[in-house]
């Protein structure tokens, strides 16, 4: 636990930078869907929703980077980012193995690590602050 607390700045920077790569979905929604899920959606509504999805994920990444330099903001940022990543994990796994052979499978594995590290930090931070 001490290692996670001592290195949270770097954990948040790496997690934030990787999370920000999903800005790709805002720029090239069809290509992002194909590489992430192996499928794509068609039409203007799909394009708007996927671009928005990419922008929101990139914003979570930006918040993680910000939180790396602002320790008082970390708890709320880690809770929001962790819940967002946990929701993604649950939604992908709810489809069984359908998307795990694509980049979504890699994202699920990496996001599971981030959620675990965020949870360890939040539990440790709570104990240290108590």
N, C-alpha and C positions, 0 to 999 in steps of 0.2 A: 504493500500500500504506500509506503514511504516513497518508493521509486516513482509511482504514478504522480503523487503530489509534487515531488521535486522536479518532474519533467513535464508537467501539464502544459507549460507554454509551448514546448516543442510538439507535444501530442496534438494540441489544438492547431498549431501552424500546419502540420502535415495533414491532419484531417481536413482542415479548412481548405488547403490548397487542392487536395484531391476532390473535395466536394464541389469546389468552384469549377472543376472541369466540366460539370454538367451544364455550364453555360452553352456548351455545344448543342444541346437540345433547343435552346432559344435561337441559335443561328441556323442550324440545319436539322429541323425536327424529324423529317423522314429518315435521314441517315442515322440519327441518334436512336430512334426507335428500332430500326433494323439491327444496329449493332448491339443494343442493350437487350432487346427481347426477341430478335430474330423475326419480327413481324413489323408491319407498319399500319397506320391508319390513313384514310384518305379524306380529303375535303377541307374546306376552310375552317370549320369548327375544330377539327382535329388539329390543324396547324396552330390555331390560337391556344388550345388547351395544352399542347405539348410545349409550345414556346413559353407559356406561362409557367408550366411545370419546371422547365429548365431554369428559368429566371429565379423562381422561388428557391430551388435547390442551391443555385449559385449564391443567393442572398444568405442562406444558412451557412454556406462556406465562408462568406465574408464576415458574418457574425463570429464564427469560430476564430478567424484570424484576428478580429478586433479583440475578442475575449482573451486571446493569448497575451495581449499587452495591457489588459485592464482586469486584474484579478477580482475586484469587487463585482464585476459584471458576469464573471464566469458561471456562477450557479444557474442563473436564469438562461443563459445562452446554452449551457450544457444540457439543461432540462429540455429546452425547445429542440435542439439539434438531436438529442437522444431519442425523444419521442418521434420526431420526423423519421429518423433512421429506423426505429423499431416498427413504425407503421409500414414503411417500405418492405422491411424484412417479412412481416406477417402477410402483407398483400402478395408478395412474390411466392412465398411458401404455400399460401392458400391454393395455389394452382399446381401443387405437387412439384414434380421435376420439370414441368413444361418449359420454364425459362432458365433453368439452372445451367444449361449447356451454353448459354450466351453470356455476355458481359454482366447480365443481371445476377448470375450465380457468383461471379467474382465480387460484385458490389455487395451482395448479401453477406458473404464471408467477411469482407473488410468492414462493413458497417456493424456486424456483430462484434468485432473486435473493438471498434470505437465505442459502441454502446456499453460494452463491458468496462472499458477504461474510464468512460465518463461516470458510470455508476460507482466504480471504486473511488474515484476522486470525490464525488458528491458525498458518499458515505464517510470518507476520511475527513473531508472538510467539515462535515456536520459534527464529527467526534472532536475535531480540533477546536471548533468554535464553541462547543458545549462547555 
